[in-house]
Amino acid sequence: MLPAKRLRLHPAQYPWEHVKWHKTFDHASLRRGFQVYREVCASCHSLSRIPYRSLVGNIMTVDEAKAMAEENEYDTEPNDEGEIEKRPGKLSDYLPSPYKNDEAARAGNNGALPPDLSLMIKARHGGANYVFSLLTGYPEEPPAGAVVPEGLNFNPYFPGTGIAMARVLYDDLVEYEDGTKATTSQMAKDVVEFLHWSAEPEMDERKKMGWKVLAVSSVLFALSVWVKRYKWSPIKTRKLVYQPPYAPPPQSRILDKLNEKKL
C-alpha cells in the first residue's frame, strides 16, 4: 500500500495563455484575481512579498493603489522617546498579513498554518495546474472508502487527500466589477493567474527582453558568420605546392667529378 502522503491525483494540463513564450498576462484577469484574493483568500493567507507599488500599472492605477494603501496602518520609526506611532500606508509598503504571527495564525485555524501565497505557484509541483485543480477539486461528498481525518477536508489533489482548508469558492461568491460571471472555475482561473503574476511579476518584461535578445543575437550571429567567411576564405581556398630543393641529375654529378680530377 502506498504511504498516505503519496495518495493524490495528478492535475490535468490546462491551456494557460500567459505561460506561452509569446503571450503576456491578461490584466483584466489579474484585476479579477486580486479581487478574489482580497475578498476570499486574504482573511487567512498573506502576500508578504508584494508591495502596493507592484500593483500599479498591472492591476490598478496609482490613485487606486494609494487609496488602498492608506486603508491600513503601519509602524513608523521610533521617536526620541522610543515610542512607535502608526501612519497610513504608502506605495512602498507591502500588503498586510491577516495575522500578527504564525502562532496567531495557527490559533485561528485549528492548528493549521495558512501558507503565504506570494510564491505558491512556484512552490508547488504542478504550479498553476495544481492550484487550479485544488481549488476546484472539492467533491460534494468523499468517495466510498475514503478515510478523512477529523478536522480535515477531502481533496484528491492534495497529498494524502486530507486538507485543512475547506472549499472556499462557490458560484457568485464575488461580484466582478467588469460584469464577468463569477463561476467557481472562473474565480479559480483568475486567482491562479494573479498568483502566478505575484510569483513572477517580471515575467512580461522578461519575455519582452527575450525578443530583444533574440533580435540582437540574430544580427550578431549573421555578422559573425560573414566576418568568419571574409577572414578565412583566403586561407580556406589557398593551394599549397611543395617544391623540393634542386638536385642535379646523376650524370652531371659524374662529369663534375671528372672535371675536378683533370684540374
MIBA-983762 format. One record per atom (N, C-alpha, C, O): x, y, z. Coordinates in steps of 0.2 Angstrom, whole numbers, padded with zeros to 4 digits, always signed. Atoms other than C-alpha are relative to their C-alpha. Layout:
residues N
XYZ ...
***
This chain:
residues 263
+0004-0006+0000 +0000+0000+0000 +0004+0006+0000 +0010+0006+0003 -0004-0006+0000 +0006+0017-0004 +0000+0004+0006 -0006+0004+0009 +0001-0004-0006 +0010+0029+0010 -0005+0006-0001 -0007+0007-0007 +0006-0005+0001 -0004+0042+0014 +0002+0006-0003 -0002+0009-0007 -0002-0007+0003 +0006+0057+0009 +0001-0001-0008 +0001+0004-0011 -0001+0001+0007 +0008+0049-0009 -0007-0001-0003 -0007-0001-0010 +0007+0002+0003 -0011+0046-0012 -0002+0007-0002 -0004+0011+0002 +0002-0006+0003 -0016+0060-0024 -0001-0001-0007 +0002-0005-0010 +0001+0000+0007 -0022+0064-0041 +0005+0005-0003 +0006+0010+0000 -0005-0004+0003 -0010+0072-0053 -0005+0005-0004 -0010+0003-0008 +0004-0005+0003 -0018+0089-0060 +0001-0001-0008 +0006-0003-0010 +0000+0000+0007 -0023+0090-0078 +0004+0006-0003 +0005+0011+0001 -0003-0005+0003 -0013+0101-0090 -0005+0005-0004 -0008+0003-0008 +0005-0005+0003 -0023+0117-0094 +0003+0005-0005 +0009+0006-0004 -0003-0004+0005 -0020+0128-0109 +0000+0008+0003 -0003+0012+0000 -0001-0007-0003 -0014+0144-0099 +0003+0004-0006 +0008+0002-0008 -0003-0005+0005 -0011+0158-0111 +0006+0003+0002 +0011+0004-0002 -0005-0005-0003 +0000+0168-0100 +0007-0004+0000 +0012-0001+0001 -0006+0003-0001 +0013+0154-0099 +0004-0001-0007 +0010-0003-0007 -0003+0000+0006 +0016+0154-0118 +0006+0005-0001 +0005+0011+0002 -0006-0005+0000 +0033+0162-0123 -0002+0006-0004 +0002+0011-0004 +0002-0006+0004 +0024+0174-0135 -0006+0004+0003 -0009+0008-0001 +0007-0003-0003 +0009+0179-0123 +0002+0003+0006 +0007+0002+0009 -0001-0003-0006 +0008+0190-0108 -0006-0001+0004 -0011-0005+0002 +0006+0001-0005 -0004+0191-0093 -0006+0004-0002 -0005+0009-0006 +0006-0003+0001 -0022+0195-0095 -0001+0005+0006 -0003+0002+0011 +0001-0005-0005 -0023+0211-0085 -0007+0001+0003 -0007+0002+0009 +0006+0001-0003 -0041+0210-0083 -0001-0005+0004 -0005-0005+0009 +0000+0006-0005 -0040+0193-0076 +0004+0001+0006 +0002-0001+0012 -0004-0001-0006 -0026+0199-0064 -0004+0004+0005 -0004+0003+0011 +0004-0005-0004 -0038+0213-0058 -0006-0004+0004 -0007-0003+0010 +0005+0004-0003 -0052+0200-0055 +0003-0005+0005 +0000-0006+0010 -0003+0004-0005 -0040+0188-0047 +0002+0003+0006 +0002+0000+0012 -0002-0004-0006 -0034+0201-0035 -0006+0002+0004 -0006+0002+0010 +0006-0001-0003 -0052+0205-0031 -0002-0007+0004 -0004-0006+0010 +0002+0007-0003 -0055+0186-0027 +0005-0001+0006 +0003-0003+0011 -0005+0001-0006 -0039+0186-0016 -0002+0004+0006 -0002+0002+0011 +0002-0004-0006 -0045+0201-0006 -0006-0002+0003 -0006-0001+0010 +0006+0002-0003 -0062+0195-0003 -0001-0007+0002 -0005-0008+0007 +0000+0007-0002 -0059+0177-0001 +0006-0003+0004 +0006-0006+0009 -0006+0003-0002 -0041+0172+0002 +0003+0004+0005 +0007+0002+0010 -0004-0004-0005 -0034+0187+0012 -0002+0000+0007 +0002+0002+0011 +0002+0000-0008 -0044+0183+0028 +0005-0006+0003 +0005-0006+0009 -0005+0005-0003 -0031+0168+0030 +0007+0000-0003 +0012-0001+0001 -0006+0001+0003 -0017+0169+0018 +0003+0007-0002 -0001+0012-0003 -0004-0006+0001 -0004+0183+0016 +0003+0000-0007 +0004-0005-0010 -0004-0001+0006 +0005+0190+0001 +0006+0005+0002 +0007+0011+0000 -0005-0004-0004 +0021+0196+0011 +0005+0003-0005 +0008+0008-0003 -0005-0002+0005 +0032+0199-0005 -0003+0005-0005 +0001+0007-0009 +0003-0005+0005 +0020+0211-0014 -0001+0006+0003 -0005+0007+0007 +0001-0006-0003 +0021+0229-0011 -0005+0004-0005 -0007+0001-0010 +0006-0003+0004 +0007+0241-0017 +0003+0003-0007 -0001+0003-0011 -0003-0003+0006 +0019+0249-0030 +0000-0005-0006 -0001-0003-0012 +0000+0005+0005 +0019+0232-0039 -0007+0000-0004 -0007-0002-0009 +0007+0001+0003 +0000+0233-0042 -0001+0006-0005 -0005+0005-0009 +0001-0006+0004 +0002+0250-0051 +0002-0002-0007 +0007-0005-0009 -0002+0001+0007 +0001+0248-0070 -0002-0007-0002 -0002-0009-0008 +0001+0007+0002 -0003+0229-0069 -0007-0001+0002 -0011-0005-0001 +0006+0002-0003 -0019+0228-0058 -0004+0006+0001 -0011+0006+0000 +0004-0006-0001 -0024+0246-0054 +0004+0006-0001 +0010+0006-0003 -0003-0006+0001 -0020+0264-0056 +0004+0003+0007 +0003-0001+0012 -0004-0003-0005 -0008+0275-0045 -0005+0002+0006 -0004+0000+0012 +0005-0003-0005 -0023+0283-0036 -0004-0006+0004 -0005-0005+0010 +0003+0006-0003 -0032+0266-0033 +0005-0003+0005 +0003-0005+0011 -0005+0003-0005 -0016+0259-0025 +0002+0004+0006 +0002+0001+0011 -0001-0004-0006 -0013+0274-0014 -0006+0000+0005 -0005-0001+0011 +0006+0000-0004 -0031+0274-0008 +0000-0007+0004 -0002-0007+0010 +0000+0007-0003 -0029+0255-0004 +0005+0000+0005 +0004-0003+0011 -0005+0000-0005 -0013+0258+0005 -0002+0004+0006 +0000+0002+0012 +0002-0004-0006 -0020+0271+0016 -0005-0003+0004 -0007+0000+0009 +0005+0003-0004 -0033+0260+0022 +0003-0004+0006 -0001-0006+0011 -0004+0004-0006 -0020+0251+0033 +0005+0004+0003 +0007+0009+0000 -0005-0003-0004 -0009+0257+0046 +0007-0004+0001 +0006-0010+0002 -0007+0004-0001 +0010+0253+0048 +0004+0004+0005 +0003+0010+0006 -0004-0003-0005 +0023+0256+0061 +0005+0005-0003 +0008+0004-0008 -0005-0005+0002 +0034+0272+0060 +0007-0002+0004 +0007-0007+0008 -0006+0001-0004 +0052+0273+0066 -0001+0003+0007 -0005+0007+0008 +0000-0002-0007 +0054+0275+0085 +0002+0007+0000 +0007+0010-0003 -0002-0007-0001 +0054+0293+0090 +0005+0001+0006 +0008-0004+0008 -0005-0001-0005 +0065+0301+0103 -0001-0003+0006 +0003-0005+0010 +0002+0004-0006 +0055+0293+0117 +0000-0007-0001 -0001-0011+0004 +0001+0007+0001 +0056+0276+0109 -0007-0002-0002 -0007-0008-0002 +0007+0002+0001 +0038+0276+0105 -0001-0001-0008 +0002+0003-0012 +0001+0001+0007 +0032+0269+0089 -0007+0002-0002 -0012-0001+0001 +0007-0003+0002 +0017+0278+0081 -0002-0004-0007 +0002-0007-0010 +0003+0003+0006 +0006+0272+0067 -0001+0006-0006 -0002+0012-0004 +0000-0004+0005 +0005+0280+0050 -0004-0003-0006 -0004-0009-0006 +0003+0003+0006 -0006+0277+0034 +0005-0003-0005 +0011-0001-0005 -0004+0004+0004 +0001+0265+0022 +0002+0005-0007 -0002+0009-0008 -0002-0003+0006 +0010+0271+0006 +0002-0005-0005 +0002-0011-0004 -0001+0005+0006 +0015+0263-0011 +0006-0005+0002 +0006-0010-0001 -0006+0004-0001 +0032+0257-0004 -0002-0006+0005 +0003-0010+0006 +0002+0005-0005 +0023+0246+0010 -0002-0006-0004 -0005-0006-0009 +0002+0006+0003 +0019+0228+0007 -0007-0002+0003 -0009+0001+0008 +0007+0002-0002 +0002+0220+0008 +0000-0003+0007 +0004-0007+0009 +0000+0002-0007 -0003+0217+0026 -0002-0007+0001 -0005-0010-0003 +0002+0007-0002 -0004+0199+0034 -0006+0000+0004 -0007+0005+0008 +0006+0000-0004 -0021+0194+0041 +0002-0002+0008 -0002-0001+0012 -0002+0002-0007 -0011+0188+0057 +0006+0003+0002 +0010+0005-0002 -0006-0003-0003 +0002+0196+0068 +0006-0005+0000 +0012-0003-0002 -0005+0005+0000 +0012+0180+0069 -0002-0007-0002 -0008-0008-0003 +0002+0007+0002 +0012+0161+0065 -0004-0003+0005 -0009-0007+0004 +0003+0003-0005 +0006+0157+0082 -0008+0002+0000 -0012-0002+0001 +0007-0002+0000 -0010+0168+0080 -0003-0003-0006 -0009-0004-0006 +0003+0003+0005 -0012+0161+0063 -0002-0008+0001 -0008-0010-0001 +0002+0007-0002 -0012+0143+0070 -0006+0000+0004 -0011-0004+0004 +0006+0000-0005 -0024+0148+0084 -0006+0001-0004 -0012-0001-0001 +0006-0002+0004 -0036+0155+0071 -0002-0005-0005 -0008-0005-0008 +0002+0005+0005 -0036+0139+0060 +0001-0007+0003 +0003-0011-0001 +0000+0007-0003 -0037+0124+0072 +0007-0003+0000 +0008-0009-0002 -0007+0003+0000 -0018+0122+0072 +0003+0000-0006 +0009-0001-0007 -0003+0000+0007 -0015+0123+0053 +0002+0007-0001 -0001+0012+0001 -0003-0006+0002 -0004+0137+0047 -0001+0001-0008 +0002-0002-0012 +0001-0002+0007 -0010+0145+0031 +0006+0003-0003 +0009+0007-0001 -0007-0002+0003 +0005+0147+0019 -0001+0007-0003 -0007+0009-0005 +0000-0006+0004 +0010+0163+0011 -0001-0001-0007 +0002-0006-0009 +0001+0002+0007 +0004+0164-0007 +0004+0004-0005 +0003+0003-0011 -0004-0004+0005 +0017+0175-0014 +0004-0004-0005 +0004-0002-0011 -0004+0004+0005 +0027+0161-0022 -0003-0007+0000 +0000-0012-0002 +0003+0007+0000 +0014+0147-0021 +0000-0003-0006 +0001-0009-0006 +0000+0003+0006 +0013+0144-0039 +0007-0003-0002 +0007-0009-0005 -0006+0003+0001 +0032+0141-0039 +0002-0005+0005 +0006-0009+0004 -0002+0004-0005 +0032+0132-0023 -0003-0007+0000 -0001-0012+0004 +0003+0006+0001 +0021+0118-0028 +0001-0004-0006 +0001-0001-0012 -0001+0004+0006 +0024+0104-0040 -0007+0000-0004 -0012-0001-0002 +0006-0001+0004 +0012+0107-0055 -0002+0007-0001 -0006+0009-0005 +0001-0008+0001 +0011+0126-0052 -0007+0002-0001 -0011+0000+0003 +0006-0003+0001 -0004+0134-0059 -0005-0006-0001 -0011-0005+0002 +0004+0006+0001 -0012+0117-0064 -0002-0003+0007 -0008-0005+0008 +0002+0002-0007 -0011+0111-0046 -0004+0004+0004 -0009+0002+0007 +0004-0005-0004 -0018+0126-0038 -0007+0000-0003 -0012+0000+0001 +0006+0000+0003 -0032+0127-0050 -0004-0006+0002 -0010-0006+0003 +0003+0007-0001 -0036+0108-0048 -0002+0000+0007 -0007-0003+0009 +0001+0000-0007 -0035+0110-0029 -0006+0004+0002 -0010+0002+0006 +0005-0005-0002 -0047+0125-0028 -0007-0003-0003 -0012-0002+0000 +0006+0003+0003 -0060+0116-0040 -0001-0007+0001 -0006-0010-0001 +0000+0008+0000 -0057+0098-0034 -0004-0002+0006 -0003-0008+0008 +0004+0002-0006 -0068+0098-0018 -0006-0004-0002 -0011+0000-0005 +0007+0003+0002 -0082+0085-0021 -0005+0001+0006 -0004+0004+0011 +0006-0001-0004 -0099+0086-0013 +0001-0005+0006 +0000-0003+0012 -0001+0005-0005 -0095+0070-0003 +0006-0004-0001 +0007-0005-0007 -0006+0004+0002 -0079+0060-0001 -0003-0007-0003 -0008-0009-0002 +0001+0007+0004 -0079+0044-0012 -0001-0005+0005 +0002-0005+0011 +0001+0006-0005 -0084+0027-0004 +0007-0002+0001 +0011-0003-0003 -0007+0003-0002 -0069+0020+0006 +0005+0005+0002 +0010+0004+0004 -0005-0005-0002 -0060+0037+0008 -0001+0001+0008 -0006+0002+0010 -0001-0002-0007 -0054+0040+0026 +0002+0007+0001 +0008+0009-0001 -0002-0007-0001 -0054+0058+0030 +0000+0002+0008 -0004+0001+0012 -0001-0002-0007 -0047+0063+0047 -0004+0005+0003 -0006+0010-0001 +0004-0005-0003 -0057+0073+0059 +0003+0007-0001 +0009+0008+0001 -0002-0007+0000 -0055+0092+0056 +0003+0001-0007 +0005+0007-0008 -0002-0001+0006 -0049+0089+0038 -0005-0001-0005 -0011-0003-0004 +0004+0000+0005 -0057+0090+0021 +0003-0004-0006 +0009-0004-0007 -0003+0004+0005 -0056+0078+0007 +0001+0004-0007 -0003+0008-0009 -0002-0003+0006 -0047+0084-0009 +0005-0005-0003 +0010-0006-0001 -0004+0005+0003 -0040+0071-0021 +0007+0003-0003 +0011-0001-0004 -0007-0003+0002 -0026+0083-0027 +0005+0002+0005 +0010+0003+0003 -0004-0002-0006 -0019+0087-0010 +0004-0007+0002 +0000-0012+0003 -0004+0006-0003 -0005+0075-0004 -0003-0003+0006 -0004+0000+0011 +0004+0004-0005 -0014+0062+0007 -0007+0001+0000 -0011-0002+0004 +0007-0002+0002 -0031+0069+0001 -0003+0003+0006 -0009+0005+0006 +0003-0003-0005 -0034+0077+0018 +0003+0007+0001 +0009+0008+0003 -0002-0007+0000 -0033+0096+0018 -0004+0004+0006 -0010+0003+0006 +0003-0004-0005 -0036+0108+0032 -0005+0006-0003 -0010+0007+0001 +0004-0005+0003 -0043+0121+0020 -0007-0003-0003 -0006-0007-0007 +0007+0002+0003 -0062+0119+0016 -0001+0003-0006 +0003+0008-0008 +0001-0003+0006 -0069+0123+0000 -0002+0008+0001 -0006+0009+0005 +0001-0007-0001 -0069+0142-0002 -0003+0004-0006 -0006+0009-0005 +0003-0004+0006 -0075+0146-0020 -0007-0004-0002 -0007-0010-0002 +0007+0002+0002 -0094+0145-0024 -0002+0005-0005 +0000+0010-0006 +0002-0005+0005 -0103+0152-0039 -0003+0006+0003 -0007+0006+0008 +0002-0006-0002 -0107+0170-0037 +0002+0002+0006 -0001+0006+0010 -0002-0002-0006 -0097+0172-0022 +0002+0007+0000 +0002+0011+0005 -0002-0007+0001 -0090+0188-0028 -0004+0004-0006 -0006+0000-0010 +0003-0004+0005 -0097+0202-0039 +0006+0004-0004 +0008+0009-0002 -0006-0003+0004 -0084+0206-0053 -0002+0007-0002 -0008+0008-0004 +0002-0007+0002 -0083+0225-0057 -0001+0000-0008 -0005+0004-0010 +0001+0000+0007 -0082+0221-0076 -0006-0004-0002 -0007-0005-0008 +0006+0004+0002 -0098+0210-0076 +0001-0007-0002 -0004-0010-0003 -0001+0007+0001 -0090+0194-0078 -0003-0005+0005 -0003-0003+0011 +0004+0005-0004 -0100+0179-0072 +0005-0003+0005 +0010-0007+0002 -0005+0003-0005 -0091+0173-0056 -0002-0007+0002 -0005-0009+0007 +0001+0007-0001 -0092+0154-0058 +0006-0002+0004 +0011+0001+0005 -0006+0003-0004 -0081+0143-0047 +0006+0000-0004 +0012+0001-0002 -0005+0001+0005 -0070+0139-0062 +0003+0007-0002 +0009+0008-0002 -0002-0006+0002 -0069+0157-0067 +0004+0004+0005 +0009+0007+0004 -0003-0003-0005 -0064+0163-0050 +0007-0003+0001 +0012+0000+0003 -0006+0004-0001 -0051+0149-0048 +0005+0002-0006 +0011+0003-0004 -0004-0002+0005 -0044+0154-0065 +0003+0006+0001 +0009+0007+0000 -0003-0007-0001 -0042+0172-0061 +0004+0001+0006 +0010+0004+0005 -0004-0001-0006 -0035+0170-0044 +0007-0004-0001 +0012-0002+0002 -0006+0004+0001 -0022+0157-0050 +0004+0004-0005 +0010+0004-0004 -0004-0004+0004 -0017+0169-0064 +0003+0006+0004 +0009+0007+0003 -0003-0006-0004 -0015+0183-0051 +0006-0003+0004 +0011+0000+0005 -0005+0003-0004 -0005+0171-0040 +0007-0002-0004 +0012-0001-0002 -0005+0001+0005 +0006+0167-0055 +0004+0006-0001 +0010+0007-0001 -0003-0006+0001 +0009+0185-0058 +0004+0002+0007 +0010+0005+0006 -0003-0002-0006 +0013+0188-0039 +0007-0004+0001 +0012-0002+0004 -0006+0004-0001 +0026+0174-0040 +0006+0002-0006 +0012+0001-0004 -0005-0003+0006 +0034+0181-0057 -0003+0006-0002 -0005+0007-0008 +0003-0006+0002 +0029+0199-0058 +0004+0003-0006 +0002+0007-0010 -0005-0003+0005 +0044+0202-0070 -0001-0005-0007 +0003-0003-0011 +0000+0005+0005 +0038+0188-0082 -0001+0004-0007 +0002+0002-0012 +0001-0003+0006 +0031+0200-0095 +0006+0004-0003 +0008+0004-0009 -0006-0004+0002 +0046+0211-0095 +0006-0005-0002 +0010-0003-0007 -0005+0005+0002 +0057+0195-0096 -0001-0002-0007 +0004-0003-0011 +0002+0002+0007 +0048+0190-0112 +0002+0005-0005 +0004+0004-0010 -0002-0006+0005 +0050+0207-0120 +0007+0000-0001 +0010+0001-0006 -0007+0000+0001 +0068+0207-0116 +0003-0006-0004 +0008-0006-0008 -0002+0006+0004 +0069+0189-0123 +0000+0001-0008 +0004-0001-0012 +0000-0002+0007 +0063+0196-0140 +0005+0004-0002 +0008+0003-0008 -0006-0004+0002 +0076+0209-0140 +0006-0003+0000 +0010-0002-0005 -0007+0004+0000 +0090+0197-0136 +0000-0004-0006 +0005-0005-0009 +0000+0004+0006 +0084+0186-0150 +0002+0004-0006 +0005+0002-0011 -0001-0004+0006 +0084+0200-0162 +0007+0002-0001 +0010+0002-0006 -0007-0002+0000 +0101+0207-0157 +0005-0006-0001 +0010-0006-0005 -0005+0006+0001 +0109+0189-0156 -0001-0002-0007 +0004-0004-0010 +0001+0002+0007 +0102+0185-0174 +0005+0005-0004 +0008+0002-0009 -0004-0005+0004 +0110+0201-0181 +0008-0002+0001 +0012-0002-0003 -0007+0002-0001 +0127+0197-0172 +0002-0006-0003 +0008-0007-0005 -0002+0007+0002 +0127+0179-0177 +0001+0001-0008 +0006-0002-0010 -0001-0001+0008 +0124+0184-0196 +0007+0004-0001 +0010+0002-0006 -0006-0004+0001 +0138+0197-0194 +0007-0005+0001 +0012-0004-0002 -0006+0004-0001 +0150+0184-0186 +0001-0005-0005 +0007-0007-0007 -0001+0004+0006 +0147+0172-0200 +0003+0003-0006 +0008+0000-0009 -0003-0004+0006 +0151+0185-0213 +0007+0001+0001 +0011+0000-0003 -0007-0001-0002 +0167+0190-0204 +0004-0006+0000 +0010-0006-0003 -0004+0007+0000 +0172+0172-0202 +0002-0002-0007 +0007-0003-0009 -0001+0002+0007 +0170+0169-0220 +0004+0005-0004 +0009+0003-0008 -0004-0005+0003 +0178+0185-0225 +0007-0001+0002 +0012+0000-0003 -0006+0001-0002 +0193+0182-0215 +0004-0006-0002 +0010-0007-0003 -0003+0006+0001 +0196+0164-0218 -0001-0003-0007 +0002-0008-0009 +0000+0003+0007 +0191+0162-0236 +0006+0000-0004 +0008-0005-0007 -0006+0001+0003 +0208+0166-0242 +0004-0006+0002 +0008-0009-0002 -0004+0006-0002 +0216+0153-0231 -0003-0006-0001 +0000-0011-0003 +0004+0006+0002 +0202+0140-0234 +0001-0002-0007 +0001-0008-0009 +0000+0001+0007 +0204+0142-0253 +0007-0001-0003 +0008-0002-0009 -0007+0000+0003 +0223+0143-0255 +0002-0008-0001 +0000-0012+0002 -0003+0007+0002 +0233+0128-0263 +0007+0001+0002 +0011+0005+0000 -0007+0001-0002 +0250+0123-0256 +0003-0005-0005 +0001-0010-0006 -0004+0004+0004 +0263+0116-0268 +0007-0001+0002 +0010+0004+0004 -0006+0001-0003 +0278+0108-0262 +0006+0000-0006 +0005-0004-0011 -0006+0000+0005 +0295+0112-0272 +0006-0003+0004 +0009+0001+0008 -0006+0002-0004 +0309+0101-0266 +0006+0004-0002 +0006+0007-0008 -0007-0004+0001 +0327+0108-0266 +0003-0003-0007 +0002-0009-0008 -0003+0002+0006 +0336+0107-0283 +0006-0005+0001 +0010-0004+0005 -0005+0005+0000 +0347+0092-0286 +0002-0002-0007 -0003-0004-0011 -0002+0002+0007 +0357+0089-0302 -0001-0007-0002 +0000-0011+0003 +0000+0007+0001 +0355+0073-0311 +0006-0004+0001 +0011+0000+0001 -0006+0004-0002 +0367+0059-0308 +0006+0001-0005 +0012+0001-0003 -0005+0000+0005 +0376+0060-0325 +0004+0007+0001 +0010+0007+0000 -0003-0007-0001 +0380+0079-0322 +0005+0000+0006 +0010+0003+0006 -0004+0000-0006 +0387+0075-0305 +0007-0004-0001 +0012-0002+0001 -0006+0004+0002 +0399+0062-0313 +0005+0004-0004 +0011+0004-0003 -0004-0004+0005 +0405+0074-0326 +0004+0005+0005 +0010+0007+0003 -0003-0005-0005 +0408+0087-0312 +0006-0003+0003 +0011+0001+0004 -0005+0003-0003 +0419+0075-0303 +0006-0001-0004 +0012+0000-0002 -0006+0001+0005 +0430+0071-0318 +0003+0006-0002 +0009+0006-0002 -0003-0007+0001 +0432+0089-0322 +0005+0002+0006 +0010+0005+0005 -0004-0001-0006 +0439+0091-0304 +0006-0003+0000 +0011+0000+0002 -0007+0004+0000 +0452+0077-0306 +0004+0003-0006 +0010+0003-0004 -0004-0003+0006 +0458+0085-0323 +0003+0006+0003 +0009+0007+0001 -0003-0006-0002 +0460+0101-0315 +0006-0001+0006 +0009+0004+0008 
***
